[in-house]
Amino acid sequence: MGKDDYVATVLARTDVPNELRPYYEKFGELRDKRLWYQLTLQIEEFLRHPASQQRPLHIDLYEHFIRSFAQHVNPLRLASFGVIVSRQYEDASEAMAFLQKLAGESDHPDTQDAHVLLTMEAAHFQLLLNDLNGTKSAMDRCAKLLDTFESVEPVVHASYYRVCGNYHKAKAEYADYYRNYLLFLACIHVDADMSKGEQVQCAHDLSISALLGDTIYNFGELLLHPILTTLQGSDFAWISDLLYAFNAGDMGRFEALLPRLPSEPILYAHVPFLRQKICLMALIESIFHRPTYDRTLSFKTIASETRIPVDEVEHLVMKALCLGLIRGSIDQVDQLVHITWVQPRVLDTAQTEALLRRLSDWSDHVEQVAEFVQKQSPELFVHAH
């Protein structure tokens, strides 16, 4: 099939859906007039049209038409076309080879953003083929390139963070998945770029990773992200409740939700870790509710509020100190813990109200001290007239 007669040949076929024929006619008209930008917009609209999703319309269009004027198309937009086209290959290895070929063609100093996009999308298929080493190699190369860019379109970063997140998900590296996927969500328009089902699955995976991440003790970004609301009304609504229980260090809510864990095997397999984590969150919450001048806690107090034996308190506090959740010291002789700092965190309504009460109490305390000093040393408070 010649490049010049591509449009006429397609229009002569009987298997082309009628709703797509106007697109092909417009393609030929815009190509003949050399209106490349307008042609690019038409192709983009065509590739997203539901009727064009049948195989191999995208592949056929790319190989026999788009390639004929590729030099006139914005490299990053051309790369985006390639990404869409790759999804019509039935075999993941064929899709990967297609994208790797395009990535090689775009490996030039002035088209590095397109090169990164195509390389990461090829890495997506490498991951599907269980080539973890190949995926990691692509991630490392692209990370170095991204560091050299002064600016880059969100679509490039979105592709990078999505593939990195899925790589860490495949390796059960919860904290790294959590960080990368939150960055991915920051690069896209969630409602436009993800289906409702994808949003629910993403919120589910992020919640699981937040709970199981051994360095994640601040769920603020996820709790404030609109995607978490997609769990409401779904089969995973209770996981959202569990997340809020952890954020509040609410041992009672955690115990009440324990019977639901068998329905989520990955959580059920980590119950001991989750118990330790909720104890740490309860410790943080207990400290947070106390004013800064009253943050010396006895082992018995901590044991009561975290529901652990007294002889396990020291280990719990040492764990919190090692994780950087609190700062302070332990008095083993008197069995006291002196806290000087607690990790900042996102607050729900009840926690915000508690903070307001503390600020009010602090204000009253300062006012009382000022009145006392004024009575004791009135000469220090001379009012100007």
C-alpha positions in Angstrom: 0.0 0.0 0.0 1.5 3.4 -1.0 1.6 6.2 1.4 0.0 8.7 -1.0 -3.1 6.5 -1.7 -3.7 5.4 1.9 -6.8 7.6 2.5 -8.4 6.5 -0.8 -7.7 2.9 -0.1 -9.2 3.0 3.4 -12.3 4.8 2.1 -12.7 2.0 -0.5 -12.9 -0.6 2.1 -16.3 -1.9 3.4 -15.2 -2.8 6.9 -14.5 0.8 8.0 -17.2 2.1 10.4 -19.3 4.9 8.8 -18.7 7.2 11.8 -15.0 7.1 11.0 -15.2 7.9 7.3 -15.4 11.7 7.8 -12.1 11.5 9.7 -10.3 9.8 6.9 -11.7 12.3 4.4 -10.5 15.2 6.6 -7.1 13.5 6.9 -6.6 13.6 3.2 -7.8 17.2 2.9 -5.6 18.5 5.7 -2.6 16.5 4.4 -2.9 17.9 0.9 -3.1 21.5 2.3 -0.1 20.8 4.6 -2.1 21.9 7.7 0.0 19.8 10.0 -1.3 21.2 13.3 -4.9 20.8 12.4 -4.2 17.3 11.0 -2.5 16.4 14.3 -5.6 17.5 16.3 -7.8 15.4 13.9 -5.7 12.3 14.4 -5.7 12.8 18.2 -9.5 12.9 18.1 -9.7 9.9 15.9 -7.4 7.8 18.1 -9.7 8.5 21.1 -12.9 7.8 19.2 -14.6 4.6 20.5 -15.2 3.3 17.0 -11.5 3.4 16.2 -10.6 1.0 19.0 -11.1 -2.2 16.8 -7.8 -3.7 15.8 -5.7 -2.8 13.8 -7.0 0.6 12.8 -4.6 2.5 15.0 -1.6 0.5 13.9 -2.5 0.7 10.3 -3.0 4.5 10.5 0.4 5.0 12.2 2.4 2.8 9.9 0.9 3.9 6.6 -0.1 7.5 7.2 1.3 9.2 10.3 4.8 8.1 9.5 4.6 9.9 6.2 4.6 13.3 7.8 6.0 12.5 11.2 8.7 15.2 10.8 6.0 17.9 10.8 4.4 16.7 14.2 5.4 17.9 17.6 7.8 15.0 18.9 6.0 14.7 22.2 2.6 14.5 20.6 3.9 12.0 18.1 5.2 9.9 21.0 1.8 10.1 22.6 0.2 8.8 19.4 2.7 5.9 19.6 1.6 5.1 23.2 -2.1 5.0 22.2 -1.3 2.8 19.1 0.8 0.3 21.2 -2.4 -0.7 23.1 -3.8 -2.3 19.9 -1.1 -4.9 19.8 -2.5 -8.2 21.1 1.0 -9.4 22.2 2.8 -7.4 24.9 6.2 -8.2 23.4 5.1 -6.7 20.0 3.9 -3.6 21.8 7.1 -3.3 23.7 9.2 -3.8 20.5 7.1 -1.1 18.7 7.6 1.4 21.5 11.3 0.6 21.9 11.8 1.3 18.1 10.0 4.6 18.5 12.1 5.4 21.6 15.3 4.8 19.6 14.1 7.0 16.8 13.5 9.8 19.3 16.8 9.5 21.1 18.1 13.0 20.1 19.1 16.0 22.2 16.1 18.0 21.3 13.5 15.2 21.7 14.5 13.7 25.0 11.1 14.2 26.6 9.5 12.1 23.9 12.3 9.5 24.4 11.6 9.3 28.1 7.9 8.9 27.5 8.3 6.1 25.0 11.0 4.3 27.0 8.8 4.3 30.1 5.8 3.1 28.2 7.9 0.3 26.7 9.0 -0.5 30.3 5.3 -0.9 31.2 5.1 -3.8 28.8 8.4 -5.1 30.1 6.8 -5.2 33.5 3.8 -7.1 32.1 6.2 -9.6 30.7 7.8 -9.9 34.2 11.1 -8.4 33.0 11.8 -6.7 36.3 15.4 -6.1 35.5 14.7 -4.5 32.2 12.0 -2.3 33.8 14.4 -1.2 36.5 17.1 -0.4 34.0 14.6 1.8 32.0 13.6 3.5 35.2 17.1 4.3 36.2 18.0 5.7 32.7 14.9 7.9 32.6 15.4 9.2 36.1 18.8 10.5 35.1 17.4 12.2 32.0 14.5 13.7 33.9 17.0 15.3 36.4 18.6 17.2 33.4 15.3 18.7 32.2 14.5 22.3 33.2 10.8 21.6 32.6 8.8 18.8 31.2 5.1 18.1 30.4 3.1 16.4 33.1 2.4 13.4 30.7 6.1 12.5 30.8 6.3 12.6 34.6 2.9 10.7 34.9 4.3 7.9 32.7 7.5 7.7 34.8 5.8 7.7 38.2 3.1 5.2 37.0 5.6 2.6 35.8 7.8 3.1 38.9 4.8 2.7 41.1 3.7 -0.5 39.4 7.3 -1.8 39.5 7.4 -1.4 43.3 3.9 -2.9 43.6 5.2 -6.0 41.8 8.0 -6.2 44.3 5.7 -5.6 47.3 7.7 -2.4 48.2 4.8 -0.6 49.7 6.3 2.7 50.7 7.9 3.2 47.3 4.7 2.4 45.5 2.8 4.8 47.8 5.1 7.7 47.1 5.3 7.1 43.3 1.6 6.7 42.8 0.7 9.8 44.7 3.1 11.7 42.5 1.5 10.0 39.4 -2.0 11.2 40.6 -0.6 14.7 40.9 0.4 14.7 37.2 -3.0 13.7 35.8 -6.6 14.7 35.9 -8.0 11.8 37.8 -11.6 12.0 36.6 -10.6 12.5 33.0 -7.7 10.0 32.8 -9.0 7.1 35.0 -12.2 5.2 34.9 -14.3 4.8 38.1 -13.1 1.2 38.4 -9.5 2.3 38.0 -10.0 5.0 40.6 -11.4 2.5 43.2 -8.6 0.0 42.5 -6.0 2.8 42.8 -7.5 4.0 46.1 -7.6 0.5 47.4 -3.9 -0.1 46.5 -2.8 3.2 48.0 -4.6 2.4 51.2 -3.1 -1.0 51.5 0.4 0.4 50.8 -0.1 3.1 53.4 -1.1 0.5 56.0 1.7 -1.9 55.2 4.5 0.6 54.5 7.0 0.3 57.2 8.1 4.0 56.9 4.6 5.5 56.4 3.1 6.9 59.6 1.6 10.0 58.0 -1.4 9.4 55.8 -2.2 13.1 55.2 -1.7 13.2 51.4 -4.0 10.2 50.9 -6.6 11.2 53.4 -6.9 14.6 51.7 -6.9 13.2 48.1 -10.3 13.0 46.4 -9.5 9.6 45.1 -10.0 8.1 48.6 -13.7 9.0 48.5 -14.2 6.5 45.6 -14.0 3.7 48.2 -17.2 4.8 49.8 -20.0 2.6 48.6 -17.6 0.0 47.3 -16.6 -3.4 48.8 -13.5 -1.7 50.1 -15.3 1.0 52.1 -14.1 -0.6 55.4 -10.4 -0.1 54.3 -11.0 3.6 54.3 -12.4 3.3 57.8 -9.3 1.3 58.8 -7.1 4.0 57.4 -8.9 6.7 59.5 -8.6 4.5 62.6 -4.9 4.3 62.1 -4.5 8.0 61.5 -6.3 8.7 64.8 -4.5 5.9 66.7 -8.0 4.6 67.5 -7.4 1.1 69.0 -11.1 0.5 69.5 -12.0 1.0 65.9 -9.0 -1.1 64.9 -10.2 -4.0 67.0 -13.7 -3.6 65.7 -12.5 -3.8 62.1 -10.2 -6.9 62.7 -12.9 -9.4 61.6 -12.9 -7.8 58.2 -9.2 -8.5 57.6 -9.6 -12.1 56.3 -11.4 -10.6 53.2 -8.1 -8.8 52.4 -5.5 -11.6 52.6 -2.5 -9.3 52.3 -3.6 -7.4 55.4 -4.6 -10.5 57.2 -1.0 -11.9 56.7 0.4 -8.8 58.4 -1.7 -8.6 61.5 1.3 -8.5 63.9 2.8 -5.6 62.0 -0.5 -3.8 61.9 -0.9 -4.2 65.6 2.5 -2.7 66.2 1.8 0.2 63.8 -1.6 1.1 65.4 0.2 1.1 68.8 2.7 3.5 67.5 0.0 5.7 66.0 -1.9 5.5 69.4 1.3 6.6 71.1 1.7 9.6 68.8 -2.0 10.5 69.3 -1.6 10.3 73.1 1.4 12.7 73.0 -0.3 15.0 70.5 -3.3 15.6 72.8 -1.0 16.7 75.6 0.3 20.3 76.0 4.1 20.7 75.5 4.6 21.2 79.2 3.0 17.9 80.1 4.7 15.4 77.9 6.3 13.2 80.4 4.5 9.9 80.4 4.9 6.9 82.6 5.2 3.4 81.2 1.9 2.5 82.8 0.1 5.4 81.0 1.6 4.5 77.7 0.7 0.8 78.3 -2.9 1.8 79.1 -3.4 4.0 76.0 -1.7 1.7 73.5 -3.2 -1.5 75.1 0.2 -3.3 75.4 1.9 -4.9 78.5 4.1 -2.5 80.5 7.2 -4.6 79.7 6.7 -3.9 76.0 6.5 -0.1 76.4 10.2 0.6 76.2 10.6 -1.3 73.0 7.6 0.5 71.5 9.0 3.9 72.4 12.5 3.0 71.1 10.8 2.0 67.8 9.1 5.4 67.6 12.4 7.1 68.3 14.2 5.1 65.6 11.5 5.9 63.1 11.7 9.6 63.8 8.1 9.8 64.9 9.0 11.4 68.3 12.0 12.9 70.0 12.8 12.6 73.6 14.4 10.3 76.2 13.6 7.2 78.3 14.2 7.1 82.0 14.4 3.4 82.7 14.8 3.7 86.4 11.7 5.8 87.0 9.9 4.2 84.0 9.2 7.6 82.4 9.3 8.9 78.8 10.1 12.5 78.2 8.9 13.7 74.8 10.2 17.0 73.3 8.7 16.6 69.7 6.1 14.7 67.8 5.8 14.2 64.1 3.5 16.7 62.4 0.4 15.2 60.8 -2.9 15.9 59.1 -5.8 16.2 61.5 -9.4 15.2 61.2 -12.2 17.3 62.7 -12.0 15.8 66.2 -8.2 16.2 66.2 -8.5 19.8 65.0 -11.0 20.6 67.8 -8.5 19.1 70.3 -5.8 21.3 68.9 -8.1 24.3 69.3 -8.8 23.5 72.9 -5.0 23.2 73.5 -4.4 26.6 71.9 -7.2 28.1 74.1 -5.7 26.5 77.2 -2.2 27.8 76.3 -3.6 31.3 75.7 -5.3 31.3 79.1 -2.1 30.0 80.7 -0.1 32.8 79.1 -2.6 35.4 80.3 -2.5 34.0 83.9 1.3 34.2 83.9 1.2 37.8 82.6 -1.2 38.8 85.3 1.0 37.1 88.0 4.1 38.9 86.7 2.3 42.2 86.6 1.2 41.9 90.2 4.7 40.9 91.4 6.6 43.5 89.4 4.3 46.3 88.4 7.2 48.5 87.5 7.8 46.3 84.5 4.4 47.1 83.0 4.4 50.9 82.8 1.7 52.0 80.4 2.3 54.9 78.1 -0.1 57.8 78.5 
